[in-house]
């Protein structure tokens, strides 16, 4: 199979092929019942990450030339840029596919100390998982809840509900994966390894260091190499990731009514409250005080 013969499919391509309506940017939950025909008959390279779960029937598929047969309550994580070909489906196949971008993970879980829970997406050929009856029930329930909120119009807590519901699914999957394959070696590229090391250093220093040079020095690489690598893996440069992390911290601190905005500016090492206010408004669209009032409603 020649590389150039493999078609690349984005999330929007899948949405059109499968006749779905778009959901939120970077995340789409497909829930199909009683599939009778293979929707994509040719090999393709996915441009997003997927968690497939078979609810009924069976699915035979090759992922990076390895053949897997998934039956009821079996699941598999497929990282972006994998080559996939659906070989066979039963005439009663019901399947769930949670498709999400790396940017979605970066935006929502960058500052979470459990970011390594997504490490199963760093395996080139991750094995399938067998969920027990209760685990399968929870996966179905949480996937439906995630889709229900993902298709809703903008609501006050929509982003928080989506992030937390997705987190429950991802962390539960990670727990089952690590329990099932405790000795499986992670196969990281140098770029992925550098990105994960950057994430950990950023989590520890986000409140006190916003210089790309600081993180490059800590990783013994040039600033140009660091930004290029992070852009390739996450879709964002080093400075963009640092800014995102700072804003996450600022949002969290603003939720604490005991802290004044001046105290928050000081904790995040801004020169003064005014500088912090301009920085926050540039990235969020609201002043810190307006954001605080908005989230008290």
Backbone torsions as a table, in degrees:
resi	resn	phi	psi	omega
1	UNK	NA	118.3	-178.3
2	UNK	-78.4	142.3	-177.5
3	UNK	-56.7	-40.9	-175.0
4	UNK	-71.7	-12.1	179.5
5	UNK	-84.4	-8.7	-176.9
6	UNK	-88.3	119.2	-178.2
7	UNK	-79.4	137.7	177.0
8	UNK	-92.1	130.2	-179.4
9	UNK	-119.8	124.3	176.3
10	UNK	-87.4	174.0	176.9
11	UNK	-59.9	-40.4	178.6
12	UNK	-62.8	-34.7	176.3
13	UNK	-62.7	-46.4	179.7
14	UNK	-61.6	-41.1	-179.5
15	UNK	-60.0	-43.6	-179.8
16	UNK	-69.0	-44.6	-178.6
17	UNK	-62.3	-39.9	-174.9
18	UNK	-92.4	1.0	174.9
19	UNK	69.6	33.7	-179.2
20	UNK	-96.5	161.6	169.6
21	UNK	-93.0	141.4	179.2
22	UNK	-58.6	146.6	175.9
23	UNK	-107.6	-127.1	-179.6
24	UNK	-94.5	160.3	-177.4
25	UNK	-64.9	126.7	175.8
26	UNK	85.3	-2.0	-179.7
27	UNK	-148.0	130.8	177.4
28	UNK	-145.9	132.4	178.6
29	UNK	-110.0	113.9	176.1
30	UNK	-95.5	127.5	174.2
31	UNK	-128.3	109.2	-176.4
32	UNK	-117.4	135.5	178.4
33	UNK	-117.5	138.0	174.8
34	UNK	54.7	52.7	170.6
35	UNK	-60.2	139.0	177.4
36	UNK	-121.3	-16.7	-179.6
37	UNK	-133.7	147.8	176.7
38	UNK	-69.5	120.4	-174.2
39	UNK	-74.3	-28.6	179.6
40	UNK	-130.7	111.4	-171.9
41	UNK	-91.9	-10.1	-176.9
42	UNK	-107.2	158.6	175.7
43	UNK	-68.0	143.8	-179.4
44	UNK	-145.5	160.8	176.3
45	UNK	-109.1	120.7	-178.8
46	UNK	-79.7	141.0	-179.3
47	UNK	-101.8	5.7	174.8
48	UNK	-128.2	178.8	175.0
49	UNK	-96.5	147.3	-178.1
50	UNK	-133.8	144.7	163.8
51	UNK	-118.7	112.0	178.6
52	UNK	-94.8	139.6	177.3
53	UNK	-139.6	125.8	179.3
54	UNK	-93.4	120.7	-178.8
55	UNK	-91.7	-29.7	-179.6
56	UNK	-158.4	149.0	179.5
57	UNK	79.0	-153.9	178.2
58	UNK	-146.7	156.5	-178.4
59	UNK	-134.4	125.4	176.7
60	UNK	-110.0	123.9	-172.6
61	UNK	-146.2	148.1	171.2
62	UNK	-103.4	135.6	177.2
63	UNK	-127.9	114.5	-175.5
64	UNK	52.4	44.8	175.0
65	UNK	73.3	3.1	175.7
66	UNK	-101.2	128.6	-177.6
67	UNK	-89.1	132.3	177.7
68	UNK	-127.2	139.9	171.3
69	UNK	-115.5	116.0	-178.1
70	UNK	-102.7	129.1	177.9
71	UNK	-116.0	-176.1	-175.5
72	UNK	-51.0	132.4	179.2
73	UNK	67.3	19.8	173.8
74	UNK	-108.1	147.4	-172.6
75	UNK	-142.5	158.6	176.6
76	UNK	-150.0	140.9	177.1
77	UNK	-97.3	131.2	-177.1
78	UNK	-122.8	113.5	-178.9
79	UNK	-73.1	160.0	179.6
80	UNK	-59.1	152.2	178.5
81	UNK	70.9	15.9	173.7
82	UNK	-78.3	149.7	176.0
83	UNK	-94.4	121.2	-173.0
84	UNK	-122.2	141.2	169.4
85	UNK	-143.1	124.9	177.5
86	UNK	-81.8	121.8	-175.6
87	UNK	-97.3	-37.5	-172.5
88	UNK	-160.2	142.1	172.5
89	UNK	-135.2	151.3	174.1
90	UNK	-78.5	161.6	-176.5
91	UNK	-79.0	4.1	176.9
92	UNK	-126.2	26.5	-175.0
93	UNK	-65.8	126.8	169.0
94	UNK	-121.3	127.5	-172.0
95	UNK	-141.5	148.1	174.7
96	UNK	-115.7	134.2	175.9
97	UNK	-130.2	115.7	174.7
98	UNK	-98.6	111.2	-176.7
99	UNK	-107.7	128.5	-178.2
100	UNK	-148.5	152.8	-178.9
101	UNK	-88.0	159.3	173.7
102	UNK	-63.1	-34.3	178.2
103	UNK	-60.9	-36.8	177.8
104	UNK	-60.9	-41.3	178.6
105	UNK	-66.8	-45.8	-179.0
106	UNK	-60.8	-45.4	-176.5
107	UNK	-67.5	-32.5	-172.1
108	UNK	-105.0	-20.7	-174.2
109	UNK	-130.6	9.9	-177.1
110	UNK	-57.5	-43.3	-175.0
111	UNK	-92.5	9.7	179.7
112	UNK	-88.4	130.4	-178.6
113	UNK	-64.6	-8.3	179.7
114	UNK	-102.9	24.4	-179.6
115	UNK	-58.3	-28.6	-179.8
116	UNK	-72.0	-5.3	174.7
117	UNK	-64.0	-17.9	179.2
118	UNK	-91.4	14.2	-175.3
119	UNK	-65.2	-19.5	178.9
120	UNK	-65.7	-12.1	175.0
121	UNK	-87.3	5.2	176.2
122	UNK	-102.1	3.4	174.9
123	UNK	-87.2	132.0	177.2
124	UNK	-66.5	-36.4	179.8
125	UNK	-136.4	77.3	-179.8
126	UNK	-69.9	138.4	177.1
127	UNK	-73.4	162.4	178.4
128	UNK	-77.0	162.3	177.7
129	UNK	-114.7	143.5	172.3
130	UNK	-106.2	113.0	178.6
131	UNK	-89.8	142.6	176.1
132	UNK	-76.2	177.4	-173.6
133	UNK	-58.0	-44.4	-178.7
134	UNK	-69.2	-41.1	178.6
135	UNK	-63.3	-40.2	177.3
136	UNK	-63.9	-39.8	178.9
137	UNK	-63.1	-43.6	179.4
138	UNK	-64.8	-42.6	-179.7
139	UNK	-60.7	-45.0	179.0
140	UNK	-61.7	-46.4	-177.2
141	UNK	-63.2	-46.4	-177.7
142	UNK	-69.2	-35.0	178.1
143	UNK	-64.8	-41.8	178.3
144	UNK	-64.9	-42.7	178.1
145	UNK	-61.5	-42.6	179.5
146	UNK	-61.6	-44.5	179.8
147	UNK	-65.7	-42.4	-178.8
148	UNK	-55.8	-43.0	-178.7
149	UNK	-80.9	-26.8	-178.8
150	UNK	-71.7	-23.3	-179.8
151	UNK	-95.1	-6.9	-178.6
152	UNK	-71.4	155.8	170.3
153	UNK	-67.8	166.9	-178.9
154	UNK	-56.3	123.0	175.1
155	UNK	-125.7	169.9	-172.3
156	UNK	-57.3	-44.3	-174.9
157	UNK	-113.3	20.2	-175.5
158	UNK	-57.0	-50.0	-176.7
159	UNK	-63.1	-38.6	179.2
160	UNK	-66.8	-42.2	179.9
161	UNK	-64.7	-43.9	179.2
162	UNK	-62.6	-47.6	-179.1
163	UNK	-60.0	-45.6	-177.0
164	UNK	-71.4	-38.3	178.6
165	UNK	-67.0	-44.5	176.6
166	UNK	-61.0	-40.2	179.6
167	UNK	-60.5	-41.7	177.7
168	UNK	-59.7	-44.8	179.9
169	UNK	-63.6	-48.5	-175.9
170	UNK	-65.8	-43.4	-178.1
171	UNK	-71.3	-36.2	176.4
172	UNK	-64.5	-42.5	177.6
173	UNK	-61.5	-43.1	-179.7
174	UNK	-62.8	-40.0	-179.7
175	UNK	-64.2	-44.0	178.9
176	UNK	-65.5	-41.5	-178.8
177	UNK	-61.9	-49.6	-177.6
178	UNK	-67.6	-32.1	177.6
179	UNK	-71.2	-37.0	-178.1
180	UNK	-77.1	-37.5	-177.2
181	UNK	-126.0	67.3	-175.0
182	UNK	-65.8	-24.7	-175.0
183	UNK	-107.4	10.3	-178.7
184	UNK	-72.6	126.2	-177.2
185	UNK	-80.0	131.7	177.1
186	UNK	-72.7	131.5	-179.2
187	UNK	-105.7	90.9	-177.0
188	UNK	-99.6	142.1	168.4
189	UNK	-77.4	166.2	177.9
190	UNK	-61.9	-36.4	179.6
191	UNK	-65.5	-43.7	179.6
192	UNK	-65.8	-40.3	179.4
193	UNK	-62.8	-43.7	178.8
194	UNK	-63.3	-40.0	-179.7
195	UNK	-63.3	-44.7	179.6
196	UNK	-64.7	-40.8	177.3
197	UNK	-63.1	-40.8	176.6
198	UNK	-60.5	-45.2	-179.9
199	UNK	-56.4	-45.6	-177.1
200	UNK	-65.9	-41.6	179.1
201	UNK	-67.4	-38.6	179.0
202	UNK	-63.6	-41.8	179.9
203	UNK	-59.8	-36.2	-176.9
204	UNK	-79.4	-23.5	-170.9
205	UNK	-123.0	5.1	-171.9
206	UNK	-58.6	-32.0	-177.0
207	UNK	-76.8	-18.0	-173.5
208	UNK	-121.3	-14.9	-176.5
209	UNK	-132.9	122.0	176.6
210	UNK	-120.9	11.7	-178.7
211	UNK	-90.3	127.1	175.7
212	UNK	-60.2	-35.0	-179.6
213	UNK	-59.9	-39.7	179.7
214	UNK	-58.6	-47.3	-176.8
215	UNK	-71.8	-35.9	176.6
216	UNK	-63.6	-43.8	178.9
217	UNK	-62.9	-41.1	-179.4
218	UNK	-64.5	-27.7	-178.4
219	UNK	-100.3	0.3	179.4
220	UNK	59.4	42.1	176.1
221	UNK	-134.0	167.7	176.0
222	UNK	-79.3	159.0	178.4
223	UNK	-63.1	-36.2	179.6
224	UNK	-65.0	-44.3	179.7
225	UNK	-65.0	-40.9	-179.7
226	UNK	-62.5	-48.6	-178.5
227	UNK	-65.2	-40.0	179.1
228	UNK	-62.7	-44.7	-179.4
229	UNK	-64.7	-46.6	-179.8
230	UNK	-63.3	-36.7	178.1
231	UNK	-63.5	-42.0	-179.6
232	UNK	-65.6	-40.3	-175.3
233	UNK	-83.8	-44.6	-171.9
234	UNK	-107.6	-16.0	-176.8
235	UNK	88.9	-0.5	179.5
236	UNK	-128.8	150.0	176.6
237	UNK	-78.4	172.2	178.8
238	UNK	-59.3	-46.5	-178.3
239	UNK	-63.8	-37.0	178.9
240	UNK	-67.2	-39.3	178.7
241	UNK	-68.3	-39.2	178.1
242	UNK	-63.8	-45.4	178.6
243	UNK	-60.3	-43.0	179.3
244	UNK	-61.0	-41.9	-179.8
245	UNK	-65.8	-40.3	178.7
246	UNK	-63.2	-43.0	-179.4
247	UNK	-65.7	-37.8	176.5
248	UNK	-60.4	-45.7	178.6
249	UNK	-62.2	-42.5	-180.0
250	UNK	-62.8	-43.1	178.4
251	UNK	-59.0	-44.9	-179.4
252	UNK	-63.0	-43.6	-179.7
253	UNK	-66.5	-35.2	179.8
254	UNK	-69.0	-17.6	177.6
255	UNK	-77.3	-12.6	179.5
256	UNK	-92.1	106.6	-175.7
257	UNK	-66.6	-16.7	-178.7
258	UNK	-75.0	-18.2	-178.3
259	UNK	-95.1	130.1	173.4
260	UNK	-78.7	161.4	179.2
261	UNK	-63.8	-34.1	177.1
262	UNK	-64.4	-39.8	178.3
263	UNK	-66.2	-38.8	178.7
264	UNK	-65.1	-43.4	177.7
265	UNK	-58.9	-40.8	179.8
266	UNK	-67.9	-42.3	-179.2
267	UNK	-64.2	-33.6	179.5
268	UNK	-89.5	8.6	173.6
269	UNK	64.6	34.7	172.3
270	UNK	-84.8	150.8	-178.3
271	UNK	-57.6	-39.0	178.1
272	UNK	-161.8	176.3	-177.3
273	UNK	-63.5	-37.2	-178.6
274	UNK	-63.9	-44.6	-179.8
275	UNK	-62.8	-42.6	178.1
276	UNK	-61.8	-43.1	-178.9
277	UNK	-60.5	-43.1	179.5
278	UNK	-66.7	-41.2	179.1
279	UNK	-61.9	-47.0	-177.7
280	UNK	-64.9	-45.1	-178.1
281	UNK	-65.2	-34.9	178.7
282	UNK	-60.4	-37.7	-175.1
283	UNK	-94.9	-25.2	-175.8
284	UNK	-107.3	-27.6	-178.6
285	UNK	93.0	-3.0	177.2
286	UNK	-131.0	152.5	172.7
287	UNK	-71.7	159.5	177.6
288	UNK	-55.3	-41.8	-179.7
289	UNK	-67.3	-40.0	178.5
290	UNK	-66.3	-39.8	178.0
291	UNK	-63.2	-41.7	179.8
292	UNK	-63.9	-43.7	179.0
293	UNK	-65.0	-41.4	179.9
294	UNK	-59.4	-37.5	-175.7
295	UNK	-90.8	4.8	173.7
296	UNK	-96.9	-7.0	-176.7
297	UNK	-71.3	NA	NA
